[in-house]
Amino acid sequence: MPEVTNQNNDADVAYEIVMDAIVTQRLSPSQKVSENILNDMFGISRTASRNLIERLVAQQFLVSISPRVTQVAPLTLLEIKQNFTLRKMLLPEIAALTGDKVDFERLHILNNKIQSLLPIKNDDDALELLKTNKELNLTVCYPVGYPLLLDWARQLEDTAMRIYWLYTKTKKSFPYSNEQQNFTFKVMKTDEPKKIQKVFHDMISQTEERILNAIFSHEQFYTQDLLV
């Protein structure tokens, strides 16, 4: 894991380090987070930690319980349903706008990398797979050219990583197949918005069903916070 020191307080590097910890539950749902904790765990300076905590609270990955207490946002069925609902509303529309303007060579490279990491052997591979999938989905979004839409998509994808972590840890696989992904690319090349919207909506809906089935089939998830 890269370390952020006083000489290297890069905000994006610090953000990635802490988000990785939230996704993998090294910082688990409802765990207390403070400037001292981020400094002790990751070597992030207190100034950078303060700014990062404010950023993550604004994005709802952290929640302020009181002026003195900040915690990792809970991960519950409500958060999962909300994320999938918003993704089904937003991502098909973005994909319909980008259509055949997407960098398909990049998509295939990323998809091949995902396939090379399956079946998942360890936590490092699981995290690498999820980060690659996030990059793939954002590659679909980039040509839209609207900064606000891209910010929303990034936040939804970061939350989706938290959700997919549950699936990859319990199933040692990914909730959609290589065939599904390649079919999606093929439809995007048609540049027909309605077809693109439908295939993205269907894929997200099928993923939601698989995620929820995985959760309901494991007793370890019968808690308010979904921990693995």
C-alpha positions as CSV (number, residue, x, y, z in Angstrom):
1,M,0.0,0.0,0.0
2,P,1.4,3.5,-0.9
3,E,2.2,5.6,2.1
4,V,1.3,9.3,2.3
5,T,3.9,11.2,4.2
6,N,4.4,14.9,5.1
7,Q,6.4,15.2,2.0
8,N,3.8,13.5,-0.2
9,N,0.4,14.7,0.8
10,D,-1.3,14.1,-2.5
11,A,-5.0,14.4,-2.0
12,D,-5.9,11.8,-4.6
13,V,-3.4,9.2,-3.3
14,A,-4.8,9.7,0.2
15,Y,-8.3,9.4,-1.0
16,E,-7.5,6.1,-2.8
17,I,-5.8,4.7,0.2
18,V,-8.7,5.4,2.5
19,M,-11.3,4.3,0.0
20,D,-9.5,1.0,-0.5
21,A,-9.6,0.5,3.3
22,I,-13.4,1.3,3.4
23,V,-14.1,-1.1,0.4
24,T,-12.1,-3.9,2.0
25,Q,-13.5,-3.2,5.4
26,R,-10.1,-2.6,6.9
27,L,-12.0,0.5,8.0
28,S,-15.3,-1.3,8.7
29,P,-18.8,0.1,8.6
30,S,-19.5,2.2,11.6
31,Q,-15.9,2.3,12.7
32,K,-14.7,5.5,14.2
33,V,-12.4,7.6,12.0
34,S,-10.3,10.6,13.1
35,E,-7.2,12.5,12.0
36,N,-5.1,10.6,14.5
37,I,-6.5,7.2,13.3
38,L,-5.7,8.0,9.6
39,N,-2.3,9.2,10.6
40,D,-1.5,6.1,12.6
41,M,-3.0,3.6,10.1
42,F,-1.8,5.1,6.8
43,G,0.8,7.8,7.6
44,I,-1.5,10.5,6.3
45,S,-0.7,13.9,7.8
46,R,-3.3,15.5,10.1
47,T,-3.9,18.4,7.7
48,A,-4.4,16.0,4.8
49,S,-6.6,13.8,7.0
50,R,-8.8,16.7,8.1
51,N,-9.4,17.7,4.4
52,L,-10.0,14.1,3.4
53,I,-12.5,13.5,6.2
54,E,-14.4,16.5,5.1
55,R,-14.4,15.3,1.5
56,L,-15.6,11.8,2.5
57,V,-18.3,13.1,4.7
58,A,-19.6,15.3,1.8
59,Q,-19.6,12.2,-0.4
60,Q,-21.3,10.2,2.4
61,F,-18.6,7.6,2.8
62,L,-18.1,8.9,6.3
63,V,-20.8,10.3,8.6
64,S,-20.6,12.8,11.4
65,I,-22.3,11.4,14.5
66,S,-21.4,14.5,16.6
67,P,-18.9,17.3,16.4
68,R,-16.3,15.0,17.8
69,V,-17.2,11.6,16.3
70,T,-17.0,10.6,12.7
71,Q,-17.6,7.0,11.5
72,V,-17.4,5.0,8.3
73,A,-20.9,5.1,6.7
74,P,-23.0,2.0,7.4
75,L,-23.4,-0.6,4.6
76,T,-27.0,-1.9,4.8
77,L,-29.6,-3.3,2.4
78,L,-31.0,0.2,2.2
79,E,-27.7,1.6,0.9
80,I,-27.4,-1.3,-1.6
81,K,-30.9,-0.8,-2.9
82,Q,-30.3,3.0,-3.2
83,N,-27.1,2.5,-5.1
84,F,-28.6,0.2,-7.6
85,T,-31.7,2.4,-8.0
86,L,-29.5,5.4,-8.8
87,R,-27.2,3.5,-11.1
88,K,-30.2,2.2,-13.1
89,M,-31.3,5.8,-13.5
90,L,-28.0,7.3,-14.4
91,L,-25.6,4.9,-16.1
92,P,-27.9,3.7,-18.9
93,E,-28.5,7.4,-19.8
94,I,-24.8,8.2,-19.8
95,A,-24.0,5.1,-21.9
96,A,-26.7,6.1,-24.4
97,L,-25.1,9.5,-24.7
98,T,-21.5,8.1,-25.2
99,G,-22.5,5.3,-27.5
100,D,-19.8,4.5,-30.1
101,K,-17.6,7.3,-28.9
102,V,-16.2,5.1,-26.1
103,D,-12.6,3.8,-26.3
104,F,-13.5,0.2,-27.0
105,E,-9.8,-0.9,-27.2
106,R,-9.4,0.3,-23.6
107,L,-12.7,-1.5,-22.6
108,H,-11.4,-4.8,-23.9
109,I,-8.1,-4.4,-22.2
110,L,-9.8,-3.8,-18.9
111,N,-12.3,-6.6,-19.4
112,N,-9.4,-9.0,-20.2
113,K,-7.7,-7.9,-17.0
114,I,-10.9,-8.7,-15.0
115,Q,-11.1,-12.2,-16.5
116,S,-7.4,-12.8,-15.7
117,L,-8.1,-12.2,-12.0
118,L,-10.9,-14.8,-11.9
119,P,-11.4,-17.0,-9.9
120,I,-10.4,-14.7,-7.1
121,K,-7.6,-16.1,-5.0
122,N,-7.0,-13.5,-2.3
123,D,-8.1,-10.0,-1.1
124,D,-5.5,-8.2,-3.2
125,D,-6.9,-9.8,-6.4
126,A,-10.4,-9.0,-5.3
127,L,-9.6,-5.3,-4.8
128,E,-7.7,-5.1,-8.0
129,L,-10.6,-6.6,-9.9
130,L,-13.1,-4.2,-8.4
131,K,-10.8,-1.2,-9.2
132,T,-10.4,-2.4,-12.7
133,N,-14.2,-2.8,-13.1
134,K,-14.7,0.8,-11.7
135,E,-12.2,2.0,-14.4
136,L,-14.0,0.1,-17.1
137,N,-17.4,1.6,-16.1
138,L,-15.9,5.1,-15.9
139,T,-14.3,4.6,-19.3
140,V,-17.8,4.2,-20.6
141,C,-18.8,7.5,-19.0
142,Y,-15.8,9.7,-19.9
143,P,-17.0,10.8,-23.4
144,V,-20.2,12.3,-22.0
145,G,-18.1,15.4,-21.2
146,Y,-20.3,16.6,-18.3
147,P,-18.2,17.1,-15.1
148,L,-21.2,16.8,-12.7
149,L,-22.4,13.6,-14.3
150,L,-18.9,12.1,-14.1
151,D,-18.7,13.1,-10.4
152,W,-22.0,11.3,-9.7
153,A,-20.8,8.3,-11.6
154,R,-17.5,8.1,-9.7
155,Q,-19.3,8.3,-6.3
156,L,-21.8,5.6,-7.4
157,E,-18.9,3.4,-8.6
158,D,-17.0,3.8,-5.3
159,T,-20.1,2.7,-3.4
160,A,-20.6,-0.1,-5.8
161,M,-17.1,-1.4,-4.9
162,R,-18.2,-1.6,-1.3
163,I,-21.2,-3.7,-2.3
164,Y,-19.3,-5.9,-4.8
165,W,-16.7,-6.7,-2.1
166,L,-19.4,-8.7,-0.3
167,Y,-20.0,-10.8,-3.4
168,T,-16.4,-11.3,-4.3
169,K,-15.5,-12.4,-0.8
170,T,-18.3,-14.9,-0.5
171,K,-18.5,-16.2,-4.1
172,K,-14.9,-15.8,-5.2
173,S,-16.3,-14.6,-8.5
174,F,-17.9,-11.6,-10.2
175,P,-21.6,-10.9,-10.6
176,Y,-21.6,-10.7,-14.4
177,S,-19.8,-12.7,-17.1
178,N,-17.3,-12.0,-19.8
179,E,-20.1,-12.8,-22.3
180,Q,-22.4,-10.2,-20.8
181,Q,-19.7,-7.6,-20.9
182,N,-18.8,-8.3,-24.5
183,F,-22.5,-8.2,-25.5
184,T,-22.7,-4.8,-23.9
185,F,-19.8,-3.5,-25.9
186,K,-21.4,-4.8,-29.1
187,V,-24.6,-3.0,-28.4
188,M,-22.8,0.3,-27.6
189,K,-21.1,0.1,-31.0
190,T,-24.6,0.3,-32.7
191,D,-24.9,3.8,-31.2
192,E,-28.6,3.2,-30.8
193,P,-29.6,4.9,-27.5
194,K,-32.7,2.9,-26.6
195,K,-30.9,-0.4,-27.1
196,I,-28.0,0.8,-25.1
197,Q,-30.2,2.0,-22.3
198,K,-32.0,-1.4,-22.2
199,V,-28.9,-3.5,-22.1
200,F,-27.3,-1.4,-19.3
201,H,-30.5,-1.4,-17.3
202,D,-30.9,-5.1,-17.6
203,M,-27.2,-5.8,-16.7
204,I,-27.4,-3.6,-13.6
205,S,-30.8,-5.2,-12.6
206,Q,-29.3,-8.7,-13.0
207,T,-26.3,-7.7,-10.9
208,E,-28.5,-6.4,-8.2
209,E,-30.4,-9.7,-8.0
210,R,-27.2,-11.7,-7.8
211,I,-25.8,-9.4,-5.1
212,L,-29.0,-9.6,-3.0
213,N,-29.2,-13.4,-3.4
214,A,-25.6,-13.7,-2.2
215,I,-26.4,-11.6,0.9
216,F,-29.7,-13.4,1.8
217,S,-28.0,-16.8,1.4
218,H,-25.3,-16.0,4.0
219,E,-26.2,-15.8,7.7
220,Q,-23.1,-13.7,8.4
221,F,-24.9,-10.8,6.7
222,Y,-27.9,-10.9,9.1
223,T,-26.7,-7.7,10.8
224,Q,-27.4,-4.0,10.3
225,D,-23.9,-3.5,8.9
226,L,-22.9,-6.1,6.2
227,L,-19.5,-7.3,7.3
228,V,-17.3,-10.0,5.8
